[in-house]
Amino acid sequence: MKKRFNREQKTTIVYGILSIVLIIVVLQLWLFTATMNAYLGGDESVIWPAALASLVCLALNLGLLKYLYSMER
């Protein structure tokens, strides 16, 4: 049995999810900057681990989006 949230509870959940998404996006931007800095400095060993970490961040964001859509149903 699913519990329905009222408007105030949904708003709190959405603000929390937006905060987490903002942190993940800033992390991805930092990861991209550090990876480009390392690559331009001649270190190519960080490319694939950084790409994998970025895909994990994408999966987390997509999971949060899926949760928001499921909360509306």
DRENMIRO-603100 format. One record per residue: x, y, z of N, C-alpha, C in turn; residue number from 1; residue in one letter. Coordinates in nm, 4 decimals. Layout:
N
<site><n_east>X</n_east><n_north>Y</n_north><n_up>Z</n_up><ca_east>X</ca_east><ca_north>Y</ca_north><ca_up>Z</ca_up><c_east>X</c_east><c_north>Y</c_north><c_up>Z</c_up><num>NUM</num><residuo>A</residuo></site>
...
END
This chain:
73
<site><n_east>0.0839</n_east><n_north>-0.1175</n_north><n_up>0.0000</n_up><ca_east>0.0000</ca_east><ca_north>0.0000</ca_north><ca_up>0.0000</ca_up><c_east>0.0888</c_east><c_north>0.1244</c_north><c_up>0.0000</c_up><num>1</num><residuo>M</residuo></site>
<site><n_east>0.0701</n_east><n_north>0.2090</n_north><n_up>-0.1005</n_up><ca_east>0.1502</ca_east><ca_north>0.3302</ca_north><ca_up>-0.1110</ca_up><c_east>0.0901</c_east><c_north>0.4421</c_north><c_up>-0.0285</c_up><num>2</num><residuo>K</residuo></site>
<site><n_east>0.1774</n_east><n_north>0.5147</n_north><n_up>0.0367</n_up><ca_east>0.1333</ca_east><ca_north>0.6294</ca_north><ca_up>0.1141</ca_up><c_east>0.1342</c_east><c_north>0.7524</c_north><c_up>0.0239</c_up><num>3</num><residuo>K</residuo></site>
<site><n_east>0.0268</n_east><n_north>0.8284</n_north><n_up>0.0268</n_up><ca_east>0.0189</ca_east><ca_north>0.9522</ca_north><ca_up>-0.0497</ca_up><c_east>0.0766</c_east><c_north>1.0661</c_north><c_up>0.0323</c_up><num>4</num><residuo>R</residuo></site>
<site><n_east>0.1536</n_east><n_north>1.1501</n_north><n_up>-0.0326</n_up><ca_east>0.2105</ca_east><ca_north>1.2654</ca_north><ca_up>0.0345</ca_up><c_east>0.1231</c_east><c_north>1.3877</c_north><c_up>0.0080</c_up><num>5</num><residuo>F</residuo></site>
<site><n_east>0.1137</n_east><n_north>1.4748</n_north><n_up>0.1070</n_up><ca_east>0.0410</ca_east><ca_north>1.5987</ca_north><ca_up>0.0828</ca_up><c_east>0.1356</c_east><c_north>1.6981</c_north><c_up>0.0146</c_up><num>6</num><residuo>N</residuo></site>
<site><n_east>0.0830</n_east><n_north>1.8147</n_north><n_up>-0.0201</n_up><ca_east>0.1601</ca_east><ca_north>1.9126</ca_north><ca_up>-0.0969</ca_up><c_east>0.2864</c_east><c_north>1.9588</c_north><c_up>-0.0234</c_up><num>7</num><residuo>R</residuo></site>
<site><n_east>0.2775</n_east><n_north>1.9843</n_north><n_up>0.1050</n_up><ca_east>0.3941</ca_east><ca_north>2.0300</ca_north><ca_up>0.1815</ca_up><c_east>0.5029</c_east><c_north>1.9233</c_north><c_up>0.1868</c_up><num>8</num><residuo>E</residuo></site>
<site><n_east>0.4628</n_east><n_north>1.7988</n_north><n_up>0.2024</n_up><ca_east>0.5610</ca_east><ca_north>1.6909</ca_north><ca_up>0.2064</ca_up><c_east>0.6284</c_east><c_north>1.6739</c_north><c_up>0.0705</c_up><num>9</num><residuo>Q</residuo></site>
<site><n_east>0.5500</n_east><n_north>1.6843</n_north><n_up>-0.0372</n_up><ca_east>0.6082</ca_east><ca_north>1.6732</ca_north><ca_up>-0.1714</ca_up><c_east>0.7069</c_east><c_north>1.7860</c_north><c_up>-0.1978</c_up><num>10</num><residuo>K</residuo></site>
<site><n_east>0.6718</n_east><n_north>1.9069</n_north><n_up>-0.1530</n_up><ca_east>0.7605</ca_east><ca_north>2.0203</ca_north><ca_up>-0.1727</ca_up><c_east>0.8921</c_east><c_north>1.9992</c_north><c_up>-0.0997</c_up><num>11</num><residuo>T</residuo></site>
<site><n_east>0.8863</n_east><n_north>1.9494</n_north><n_up>0.0217</n_up><ca_east>1.0083</ca_east><ca_north>1.9223</ca_north><ca_up>0.0977</ca_up><c_east>1.0931</c_east><c_north>1.8166</c_north><c_up>0.0290</c_up><num>12</num><residuo>T</residuo></site>
<site><n_east>1.0303</n_east><n_north>1.7115</n_north><n_up>-0.0212</n_up><ca_east>1.1028</ca_east><ca_north>1.6054</ca_north><ca_up>-0.0912</ca_up><c_east>1.1679</c_east><c_north>1.6600</c_north><c_up>-0.2183</c_up><num>13</num><residuo>I</residuo></site>
<site><n_east>1.0942</n_east><n_north>1.7407</n_north><n_up>-0.2936</n_up><ca_east>1.1474</ca_east><ca_north>1.7963</ca_north><ca_up>-0.4179</ca_up><c_east>1.2658</c_east><c_north>1.8880</c_north><c_up>-0.3890</c_up><num>14</num><residuo>V</residuo></site>
<site><n_east>1.2573</n_east><n_north>1.9709</n_north><n_up>-0.2868</n_up><ca_east>1.3700</ca_east><ca_north>2.0579</ca_north><ca_up>-0.2513</ca_up><c_east>1.4918</c_east><c_north>1.9756</c_north><c_up>-0.2099</c_up><num>15</num><residuo>Y</residuo></site>
<site><n_east>1.4707</n_east><n_north>1.8692</n_north><n_up>-0.1370</n_up><ca_east>1.5814</ca_east><ca_north>1.7823</ca_north><ca_up>-0.0989</ca_up><c_east>1.6462</c_east><c_north>1.7175</c_north><c_up>-0.2194</c_up><num>16</num><residuo>G</residuo></site>
<site><n_east>1.5644</n_east><n_north>1.6689</n_north><n_up>-0.3114</n_up><ca_east>1.6171</ca_east><ca_north>1.6062</ca_north><ca_up>-0.4326</ca_up><c_east>1.6908</c_east><c_north>1.7081</c_north><c_up>-0.5186</c_up><num>17</num><residuo>I</residuo></site>
<site><n_east>1.6377</n_east><n_north>1.8288</n_north><n_up>-0.5293</n_up><ca_east>1.7065</ca_east><ca_north>1.9328</ca_north><ca_up>-0.6058</ca_up><c_east>1.8417</c_east><c_north>1.9677</c_north><c_up>-0.5437</c_up><num>18</num><residuo>L</residuo></site>
<site><n_east>1.8491</n_east><n_north>1.9671</n_north><n_up>-0.4124</n_up><ca_east>1.9772</ca_east><ca_north>1.9934</ca_north><ca_up>-0.3453</ca_up><c_east>2.0783</c_east><c_north>1.8843</c_north><c_up>-0.3776</c_up><num>19</num><residuo>S</residuo></site>
<site><n_east>2.0341</n_east><n_north>1.7600</n_north><n_up>-0.3747</n_up><ca_east>2.1233</ca_east><ca_north>1.6481</ca_north><ca_up>-0.4067</ca_up><c_east>2.1676</c_east><c_north>1.6553</c_north><c_up>-0.5523</c_up><num>20</num><residuo>I</residuo></site>
<site><n_east>2.0752</n_east><n_north>1.6883</n_north><n_up>-0.6430</n_up><ca_east>2.1093</ca_east><ca_north>1.7006</ca_north><ca_up>-0.7846</ca_up><c_east>2.2116</c_east><c_north>1.8120</c_north><c_up>-0.8051</c_up><num>21</num><residuo>V</residuo></site>
<site><n_east>2.1950</n_east><n_north>1.9234</n_north><n_up>-0.7358</n_up><ca_east>2.2901</ca_east><ca_north>2.0332</ca_north><ca_up>-0.7469</ca_up><c_east>2.4298</c_east><c_north>1.9894</c_north><c_up>-0.7020</c_up><num>22</num><residuo>L</residuo></site>
<site><n_east>2.4369</n_east><n_north>1.9155</n_north><n_up>-0.5929</n_up><ca_east>2.5663</ca_east><ca_north>1.8659</ca_north><ca_up>-0.5452</ca_up><c_east>2.6291</c_east><c_north>1.7711</c_north><c_up>-0.6467</c_up><num>23</num><residuo>I</residuo></site>
<site><n_east>2.5488</n_east><n_north>1.6837</n_north><n_up>-0.7049</n_up><ca_east>2.6008</ca_east><ca_north>1.5885</ca_north><ca_up>-0.8039</ca_up><c_east>2.6486</c_east><c_north>1.6609</c_north><c_up>-0.9289</c_up><num>24</num><residuo>I</residuo></site>
<site><n_east>2.5762</n_east><n_north>1.7634</n_north><n_up>-0.9729</n_up><ca_east>2.6165</ca_east><ca_north>1.8381</ca_north><ca_up>-1.0929</ca_up><c_east>2.7457</c_east><c_north>1.9144</c_north><c_up>-1.0678</c_up><num>25</num><residuo>V</residuo></site>
<site><n_east>2.7594</n_east><n_north>1.9744</n_north><n_up>-0.9502</n_up><ca_east>2.8848</ca_east><ca_north>2.0429</ca_north><ca_up>-0.9167</ca_up><c_east>2.9995</c_east><c_north>1.9421</c_north><c_up>-0.9113</c_up><num>26</num><residuo>V</residuo></site>
<site><n_east>2.9732</n_east><n_north>1.8232</n_north><n_up>-0.8577</n_up><ca_east>3.0744</ca_east><ca_north>1.7186</ca_north><ca_up>-0.8555</ca_up><c_east>3.1150</c_east><c_north>1.6790</c_north><c_up>-0.9968</c_up><num>27</num><residuo>L</residuo></site>
<site><n_east>3.0179</n_east><n_north>1.6667</n_north><n_up>-1.0864</n_up><ca_east>3.0503</ca_east><ca_north>1.6325</ca_north><ca_up>-1.2248</ca_up><c_east>3.1315</c_east><c_north>1.7430</c_north><c_up>-1.2916</c_up><num>28</num><residuo>Q</residuo></site>
<site><n_east>3.0988</n_east><n_north>1.8679</n_north><n_up>-1.2639</n_up><ca_east>3.1748</ca_east><ca_north>1.9786</ca_north><ca_up>-1.3216</ca_up><c_east>3.3182</c_east><c_north>1.9779</c_north><c_up>-1.2698</c_up><num>29</num><residuo>L</residuo></site>
<site><n_east>3.3356</n_east><n_north>1.9535</n_north><n_up>-1.1409</n_up><ca_east>3.4697</ca_east><ca_north>1.9449</ca_north><ca_up>-1.0847</ca_up><c_east>3.5459</c_east><c_north>1.8264</c_north><c_up>-1.1460</c_up><num>30</num><residuo>W</residuo></site>
<site><n_east>3.4780</n_east><n_north>1.7140</n_north><n_up>-1.1608</n_up><ca_east>3.5395</ca_east><ca_north>1.5949</ca_north><ca_up>-1.2196</ca_up><c_east>3.5845</c_east><c_north>1.6216</c_north><c_up>-1.3628</c_up><num>31</num><residuo>L</residuo></site>
<site><n_east>3.4996</n_east><n_north>1.6893</n_north><n_up>-1.4386</n_up><ca_east>3.5344</ca_east><ca_north>1.7230</ca_north><ca_up>-1.5766</ca_up><c_east>3.6561</c_east><c_north>1.8155</c_north><c_up>-1.5810</c_up><num>32</num><residuo>F</residuo></site>
<site><n_east>3.6568</n_east><n_north>1.9164</n_north><n_up>-1.4943</n_up><ca_east>3.7687</ca_east><ca_north>2.0108</ca_north><ca_up>-1.4911</ca_up><c_east>3.8991</c_east><c_north>1.9415</c_north><c_up>-1.4520</c_up><num>33</num><residuo>T</residuo></site>
<site><n_east>3.8941</n_east><n_north>1.8577</n_north><n_up>-1.3495</n_up><ca_east>4.0146</ca_east><ca_north>1.7865</ca_north><ca_up>-1.3059</ca_up><c_east>4.0627</c_east><c_north>1.6890</c_north><c_up>-1.4125</c_up><num>34</num><residuo>A</residuo></site>
<site><n_east>3.9696</n_east><n_north>1.6233</n_north><n_up>-1.4797</n_up><ca_east>4.0077</ca_east><ca_north>1.5289</ca_north><ca_up>-1.5850</ca_up><c_east>4.0719</c_east><c_north>1.6006</c_north><c_up>-1.7032</c_up><num>35</num><residuo>T</residuo></site>
<site><n_east>4.0128</n_east><n_north>1.7125</n_north><n_up>-1.7441</n_up><ca_east>4.0709</ca_east><ca_north>1.7886</ca_north><ca_up>-1.8550</ca_up><c_east>4.2091</c_east><c_north>1.8429</c_north><c_up>-1.8183</c_up><num>36</num><residuo>M</residuo></site>
<site><n_east>4.2245</n_east><n_north>1.8876</n_north><n_up>-1.6946</n_up><ca_east>4.3540</ca_east><ca_north>1.9377</ca_north><ca_up>-1.6493</ca_up><c_east>4.4590</c_east><c_north>1.8266</c_north><c_up>-1.6535</c_up><num>37</num><residuo>N</residuo></site>
<site><n_east>4.4216</n_east><n_north>1.7087</n_north><n_up>-1.6064</n_up><ca_east>4.5151</ca_east><ca_north>1.5956</ca_north><ca_up>-1.6082</ca_up><c_east>4.5464</c_east><c_north>1.5521</c_north><c_up>-1.7513</c_up><num>38</num><residuo>A</residuo></site>
<site><n_east>4.4442</n_east><n_north>1.5466</n_north><n_up>-1.8355</n_up><ca_east>4.4637</ca_east><ca_north>1.5042</ca_north><ca_up>-1.9747</ca_up><c_east>4.5538</c_east><c_north>1.6020</c_north><c_up>-2.0497</c_up><num>39</num><residuo>Y</residuo></site>
<site><n_east>4.5278</n_east><n_north>1.7305</n_north><n_up>-2.0324</n_up><ca_east>4.6111</ca_east><ca_north>1.8305</ca_north><ca_up>-2.1000</ca_up><c_east>4.7528</c_east><c_north>1.8348</c_north><c_up>-2.0427</c_up><num>40</num><residuo>L</residuo></site>
<site><n_east>4.7680</n_east><n_north>1.7841</n_north><n_up>-1.9198</n_up><ca_east>4.9004</ca_east><ca_north>1.7743</ca_north><ca_up>-1.8603</ca_up><c_east>4.9742</c_east><c_north>1.6489</c_north><c_up>-1.9005</c_up><num>41</num><residuo>G</residuo></site>
<site><n_east>4.9100</n_east><n_north>1.5628</n_north><n_up>-1.9790</n_up><ca_east>4.9765</ca_east><ca_north>1.4441</ca_north><ca_up>-2.0299</ca_up><c_east>4.9398</c_east><c_north>1.3149</c_north><c_up>-1.9588</c_up><num>42</num><residuo>G</residuo></site>
<site><n_east>4.8517</n_east><n_north>1.3210</n_north><n_up>-1.8605</n_up><ca_east>4.8129</ca_east><ca_north>1.2000</ca_north><ca_up>-1.7861</ca_up><c_east>4.6833</c_east><c_north>1.1457</c_north><c_up>-1.8442</c_up><num>43</num><residuo>D</residuo></site>
<site><n_east>4.6949</n_east><n_north>1.0392</n_north><n_up>-1.9222</n_up><ca_east>4.5766</ca_east><ca_north>0.9815</ca_north><ca_up>-1.9859</ca_up><c_east>4.5144</c_east><c_north>0.8688</c_north><c_up>-1.9045</c_up><num>44</num><residuo>E</residuo></site>
<site><n_east>4.5712</n_east><n_north>0.8353</n_north><n_up>-1.7906</n_up><ca_east>4.5208</ca_east><ca_north>0.7229</ca_north><ca_up>-1.7123</ca_up><c_east>4.3939</c_east><c_north>0.7574</c_north><c_up>-1.6345</c_up><num>45</num><residuo>S</residuo></site>
<site><n_east>4.3576</n_east><n_north>0.8832</n_north><n_up>-1.6267</n_up><ca_east>4.2403</ca_east><ca_north>0.9222</ca_north><ca_up>-1.5479</ca_up><c_east>4.1130</c_east><c_north>0.9324</c_north><c_up>-1.6313</c_up><num>46</num><residuo>V</residuo></site>
<site><n_east>4.1243</n_east><n_north>0.9154</n_north><n_up>-1.7609</n_up><ca_east>4.0094</ca_east><ca_north>0.9376</ca_north><ca_up>-1.8485</ca_up><c_east>3.8974</c_east><c_north>0.8365</c_north><c_up>-1.8217</c_up><num>47</num><residuo>I</residuo></site>
<site><n_east>3.9288</n_east><n_north>0.7093</n_north><n_up>-1.8240</n_up><ca_east>3.8233</ca_east><ca_north>0.6072</ca_north><ca_up>-1.8096</ca_up><c_east>3.7660</c_east><c_north>0.6006</c_north><c_up>-1.6687</c_up><num>48</num><residuo>W</residuo></site>
<site><n_east>3.8444</n_east><n_north>0.6113</n_north><n_up>-1.5625</n_up><ca_east>3.7825</ca_east><ca_north>0.6166</ca_north><ca_up>-1.4296</ca_up><c_east>3.6916</c_east><c_north>0.7389</c_north><c_up>-1.4113</c_up><num>49</num><residuo>P</residuo></site>
<site><n_east>3.7324</n_east><n_north>0.8509</n_north><n_up>-1.4693</n_up><ca_east>3.6496</ca_east><ca_north>0.9714</ca_north><ca_up>-1.4591</ca_up><c_east>3.5202</c_east><c_north>0.9549</c_north><c_up>-1.5394</c_up><num>50</num><residuo>A</residuo></site>
<site><n_east>3.5304</n_east><n_north>0.8915</n_north><n_up>-1.6546</n_up><ca_east>3.4098</ca_east><ca_north>0.8668</ca_north><ca_up>-1.7350</ca_up><c_east>3.3148</c_east><c_north>0.7730</c_north><c_up>-1.6609</c_up><num>51</num><residuo>A</residuo></site>
<site><n_east>3.3697</n_east><n_north>0.6726</n_north><n_up>-1.5958</n_up><ca_east>3.2870</ca_east><ca_north>0.5805</ca_north><ca_up>-1.5175</ca_up><c_east>3.2198</c_east><c_north>0.6531</c_north><c_up>-1.4006</c_up><num>52</num><residuo>L</residuo></site>
<site><n_east>3.2945</n_east><n_north>0.7385</n_north><n_up>-1.3323</n_up><ca_east>3.2373</ca_east><ca_north>0.8153</ca_north><ca_up>-1.2209</ca_up><c_east>3.1291</c_east><c_north>0.9098</c_north><c_up>-1.2704</c_up><num>53</num><residuo>A</residuo></site>
<site><n_east>3.1477</n_east><n_north>0.9674</n_north><n_up>-1.3865</n_up><ca_east>3.0466</ca_east><ca_north>1.0558</ca_north><ca_up>-1.4439</ca_up><c_east>2.9202</c_east><c_north>0.9782</c_north><c_up>-1.4806</c_up><num>54</num><residuo>S</residuo></site>
<site><n_east>2.9365</n_east><n_north>0.8563</n_north><n_up>-1.5301</n_up><ca_east>2.8197</ca_east><ca_north>0.7727</ca_north><ca_up>-1.5603</ca_up><c_east>2.7445</c_east><c_north>0.7341</c_north><c_up>-1.4330</c_up><num>55</num><residuo>L</residuo></site>
<site><n_east>2.8160</n_east><n_north>0.7128</n_north><n_up>-1.3246</n_up><ca_east>2.7517</ca_east><ca_north>0.6849</ca_north><ca_up>-1.1958</ca_up><c_east>2.6705</c_east><c_north>0.8057</c_north><c_up>-1.1504</c_up><num>56</num><residuo>V</residuo></site>
<site><n_east>2.7267</n_east><n_north>0.9244</n_north><n_up>-1.1678</n_up><ca_east>2.6534</ca_east><ca_north>1.0466</ca_north><ca_up>-1.1328</ca_up><c_east>2.5273</c_east><c_north>1.0609</c_north><c_up>-1.2186</c_up><num>57</num><residuo>C</residuo></site>
<site><n_east>2.5398</n_east><n_north>1.0296</n_north><n_up>-1.3463</n_up><ca_east>2.4230</ca_east><ca_north>1.0340</ca_north><ca_up>-1.4344</ca_up><c_east>2.3165</c_east><c_north>0.9348</c_north><c_up>-1.3889</c_up><num>58</num><residuo>L</residuo></site>
<site><n_east>2.3577</n_east><n_north>0.8147</n_north><n_up>-1.3520</n_up><ca_east>2.2635</ca_east><ca_north>0.7135</ca_north><ca_up>-1.3054</ca_up><c_east>2.1934</c_east><c_north>0.7588</c_north><c_up>-1.1771</c_up><num>59</num><residuo>A</residuo></site>
<site><n_east>2.2670</n_east><n_north>0.8229</n_north><n_up>-1.0877</n_up><ca_east>2.2055</ca_east><ca_north>0.8748</ca_north><ca_up>-0.9658</ca_up><c_east>2.1008</c_east><c_north>0.9807</c_north><c_up>-0.9978</c_up><num>60</num><residuo>L</residuo></site>
<site><n_east>2.1333</n_east><n_north>1.0713</n_north><n_up>-1.0881</n_up><ca_east>2.0373</ca_east><ca_north>1.1750</ca_north><ca_up>-1.1266</ca_up><c_east>1.9144</c_east><c_north>1.1156</c_north><c_up>-1.1946</c_up><num>61</num><residuo>N</residuo></site>
<site><n_east>1.9347</n_east><n_north>1.0172</n_north><n_up>-1.2801</n_up><ca_east>1.8206</ca_east><ca_north>0.9527</ca_north><ca_up>-1.3457</ca_up><c_east>1.7347</c_east><c_north>0.8768</c_north><c_up>-1.2449</c_up><num>62</num><residuo>L</residuo></site>
<site><n_east>1.7974</n_east><n_north>0.8159</n_north><n_up>-1.1455</n_up><ca_east>1.7219</ca_east><ca_north>0.7483</ca_north><ca_up>-1.0404</ca_up><c_east>1.6377</c_east><c_north>0.8451</c_north><c_up>-0.9591</c_up><num>63</num><residuo>G</residuo></site>
<site><n_east>1.6934</n_east><n_north>0.9606</n_north><n_up>-0.9295</n_up><ca_east>1.6166</ca_east><ca_north>1.0619</ca_north><ca_up>-0.8571</ca_up><c_east>1.5002</c_east><c_north>1.1146</c_north><c_up>-0.9416</c_up><num>64</num><residuo>L</residuo></site>
<site><n_east>1.5236</n_east><n_north>1.1310</n_north><n_up>-1.0721</n_up><ca_east>1.4164</ca_east><ca_north>1.1747</ca_north><ca_up>-1.1609</ca_up><c_east>1.3061</c_east><c_north>1.0702</c_north><c_up>-1.1680</c_up><num>65</num><residuo>L</residuo></site>
<site><n_east>1.3450</n_east><n_north>0.9445</n_north><n_up>-1.1752</n_up><ca_east>1.2458</ca_east><ca_north>0.8363</ca_north><ca_up>-1.1783</ca_up><c_east>1.1637</c_east><c_north>0.8349</c_north><c_up>-1.0489</c_up><num>66</num><residuo>K</residuo></site>
<site><n_east>1.2288</n_east><n_north>0.8614</n_north><n_up>-0.9354</n_up><ca_east>1.1571</ca_east><ca_north>0.8673</ca_north><ca_up>-0.8087</ca_up><c_east>1.0558</c_east><c_north>0.9821</c_north><c_up>-0.8079</c_up><num>67</num><residuo>Y</residuo></site>
<site><n_east>1.0944</n_east><n_north>1.0959</n_north><n_up>-0.8651</n_up><ca_east>1.0001</ca_east><ca_north>1.2076</ca_north><ca_up>-0.8721</ca_up><c_east>0.8786</c_east><c_north>1.1740</c_north><c_up>-0.9572</c_up><num>68</num><residuo>L</residuo></site>
<site><n_east>0.9034</n_east><n_north>1.1082</n_north><n_up>-1.0701</n_up><ca_east>0.7898</ca_east><ca_north>1.0680</ca_north><ca_up>-1.1538</ca_up><c_east>0.7009</c_east><c_north>0.9657</c_north><c_up>-1.0863</c_up><num>69</num><residuo>Y</residuo></site>
<site><n_east>0.7611</n_east><n_north>0.8729</n_north><n_up>-1.0127</n_up><ca_east>0.6804</ca_east><ca_north>0.7715</ca_north><ca_up>-0.9442</ca_up><c_east>0.6041</c_east><c_north>0.8323</c_north><c_up>-0.8263</c_up><num>70</num><residuo>S</residuo></site>
<site><n_east>0.6561</n_east><n_north>0.9397</n_north><n_up>-0.7690</n_up><ca_east>0.5878</ca_east><ca_north>1.0048</ca_north><ca_up>-0.6587</ca_up><c_east>0.4608</c_east><c_north>1.0739</c_north><c_up>-0.7053</c_up><num>71</num><residuo>M</residuo></site>
<site><n_east>0.4563</n_east><n_north>1.1157</n_north><n_up>-0.8318</n_up><ca_east>0.3404</ca_east><ca_north>1.1846</ca_north><ca_up>-0.8866</ca_up><c_east>0.2252</c_east><c_north>1.0886</c_north><c_up>-0.9188</c_up><num>72</num><residuo>E</residuo></site>
<site><n_east>0.2550</n_east><n_north>0.9622</n_north><n_up>-0.9373</n_up><ca_east>0.1492</ca_east><ca_north>0.8669</ca_north><ca_up>-0.9718</ca_up><c_east>0.0729</c_east><c_north>0.8243</c_north><c_up>-0.8508</c_up><num>73</num><residuo>R</residuo></site>
END
